[in-house]
Structure formats: C-alpha cells, structure tokens
Amino acid sequence: MDRDRSPRRERRGGGGGAGERKTRRGPPDRRIFVSNLPFEMKWQEVKDLFRKEVGEVAYVELFDDENGKPRGAGVMEFNTAEIAKKAIDKMHRFDYKGRKIVVKEDFDAERDKHGRIVGR
C-alpha cells in the first residue's frame, strides 16, 4: 500500500482547542509573568539573562500573537519560590536593551496560547 500523505503530526505542545493551555506547569509561587521584553528576544536569551541575574530557571515560554509575531511577554518557572521572588524583586524594571522589563507574579491565571488571561 502506497501512501502519498504523511500522518498529521503538527501538534505543538500537545494542545488543540482555544481553551486548552500549556503554560501552567508548576505551583504558582514558582512562576512569574514577564513583559516588555524586546520582541527579538528568544526564550534562551531570557533564560540566560535570568539565570545570570537571579539563579536557575526551570522553564520559559514566550508568547506570539495571532499572526505569529512575538508579543514580548511570557511566563517563567523556577525551581523554588525563593528564586521566583528574587526574580520579581531584582528584575522588575530591569533595564535591558533600553527597555524596562516588567516582572510580576503569575498567580494562578489561566492563559490561552497567546498568553492572555482567559475565563474567570
């Protein structure tokens, strides 16, 4: 049997519908929301910056808008609540490439794939 089509395997992050989310991973006290990042900044650069300034980073996800362009925002997770708090204290209003990074608690917010808070 000759197949001229490959099976569909385009699922990124194991998610499908708009209500499904992949950003929530660990306890909210170990997560932060970052914004006002330079649009050209990639997740590895964000991770490296925060590792250098505050400590080990467990997870980074940066969000794109509906057109696939970077939003300059994302969520991060740390191994401990202490490092997450240090990240908020030290990195909020941190000047990076002429932009003041905004860093705050992520709380237990449910976000869509673009990083926007959904439902209440």
N, C-alpha and C positions, 0 to 999 in steps of 0.2 A: 504494500500500500504506500503510495507516494503522497507525501504531504507537502503542499506548496506554501503553507502558512505555519508560522510558529505559534505555539500556545501563548495566550495573553499573560504577560508577567510584568506589567508596568506598575504594579502597586508599590508606591514608595511609602515606607514607614508602616506598612501593613494596614493602611487605612482606606476608607472608601468614602462614605457619605459626608455631607457637610457637618453633621452633628458629631461625627467621630473625631477624636483628638488624639494626638500622640505626644503632646508636650508634657503632660503630667507624669512624672516618674517617681520621685521620692517624696518624703514628707515636706510640707510647705515651709517649715522653718529652715530648710536647707536649700530653698530655691529663691532666686531673685529675678526680677524683670529689669532688663536694661534697654534704654532707648537713647536717641540722639547720637547713635553711632554713625561714623562715616559710612555712606552707602557702599563704598567699595571694600569695606572691611569684611573679611571672610571669617568663618567660625574659628579656624585655627589661630588667627591673629588675635581674636577676642580671648580665646583660651590662654594663649601665651602671655598676653598683657595682664590678665587677672592672676595667673599663676605667679608671674614675676612680682606683682604688687601685693597680693594677699595670701596666696597659698594654692594648694592643689585643687584643680577644677575637675569635677566628675562628668559633667555633661554641658553641652552648649547647643542651642538650637536658635538659628536666626530665621526671621520670618520674611517671606516675599509677599508682595501684594497680588491682586488678582491677575496682573499682567506678567507675573514672574520677576518683577523688579524688586530689589531689596528694600525693605521698609526701614532699615537702620534700627531695628529692635529685635529682641529675642529673650529667651529665658535661659538661665544657667542654674546648675545644681552643683553643690559642693558636698564633700564627704561628711562635714559636720555643720551644725547650726552656728558654731562659733566662727567658722571661716565665712559663712554666708553673712553674718552680722558684720564682720570685719570688712567684707566687700562693700556692704552698704555704707558703712561709716567712712571708709577710706576712698572709695571710688565714685561716690555721688558727687557730681560737679567736677570730676577729674577732667583736666584739660588734655584732650588727645586730638592731635592734628587740627587744632583750632576749634574743636567742638567740646562743649561741656557735657560729658556723659551723664545721663540720668539713671540712677540705680535705686531701686526700691524693692520692698518685699513683694513676692508674687502672691501672697495669701493662698487661698485655695481656689483661685479663679479657674474657671473652665474656659478654654480658648479654642477658637477654630484654627484651621491650618494656616491662617494669615496672622495669628497672634491676637486677634480681637476677642475680648471677653464676650461670651455668649450666655444666654439664659440666666435667669435669677429665680 
